[in-house]
Amino acid sequence: KRLGVQPIYAPAPVVRESVLKEYPQMAQWLQPVFASLDEKTLQQLNASIAVEGLDAKKVAADYLKQKG
């Protein structure tokens, strides 16, 4: 039974504590990327993959290159 529920897009980075200890600046590196992933952007990226059939790795790489 379909309820018409819309997914909630709230991505969060998951990093091992040992990696964060080795690279404490990682949080600063990841913050702008995750801040740019608003609901509209995530829907567009997901549509590129799910609807258009584009490769997920390529979609992600292109997005990151676009954001610099």
Number of C-alpha atoms within 10 A of each C-alpha: 3 4 5 6 6 6 8 7 13 10 12 11 9 6 10 7 10 9 10 12 10 9 10 12 10 13 12 9 10 12 12 11 14 13 10 11 16 12 14 10 13 15 14 12 18 17 13 15 17 12 10 9 10 14 12 14 10 11 15 14 12 12 14 11 9 8 10 7
